[in-house]
Amino acid sequence: MNKIAAILLVFSSFCFGQQNQDIEKPIRSLFLGMKNADPELVKTAFAENAVLQTITKDGTVKSDNIQEFITTVSKFKQDDLDERIIIEAVHTDGNLASVFTPYTFYLKGKLSHCGSNSFQLVKQNNEWKIQYIIDTRRKENCKEIK
């Protein structure tokens, strides 16, 4: 019986690990696209009507236009935009996933700011896409992420 339990544990770990990789793929594509100044790769990460927001220091929520964000990425050179993340949590329910990632952002090699991202992803046509990002930004107490 212990062998069956061990096999089930290994198999379920593999399945959930693969599921998390699939969910993380558009997030990783977003940041790779930013780092490589590749607006087309960035665009592939998002669902059609995606929302991008930031919580300001005073608690106001500021919305940004996804297309303008993608255009801005194209104006930089490779390695100018480097957002390093740690995926702390992935939660799923059917075609919905929520991912939380602390990050440190480097602009042209210098620490710019840090904070956390909260991603909401949807599975459409058997592919995960970012539907919503909200983040925090601060310049103090930033920990380097390699």
Buried (B, 14 or more C-beta within 10 A) or exposed (E): EEEEEEEEEEEEEEEEEEBBEBBBBBBEBBBEBBBBBBBEBBBBBBBEEBBBEBBEEEEEEEEEEBEEBBEBBEEBEEEBBBBBBEBEEBEBEEEEBBBBBBBBBBEEEEEBBBBBBBBBBBBEEEEBBBBBBBBBBEEEEBEEBE
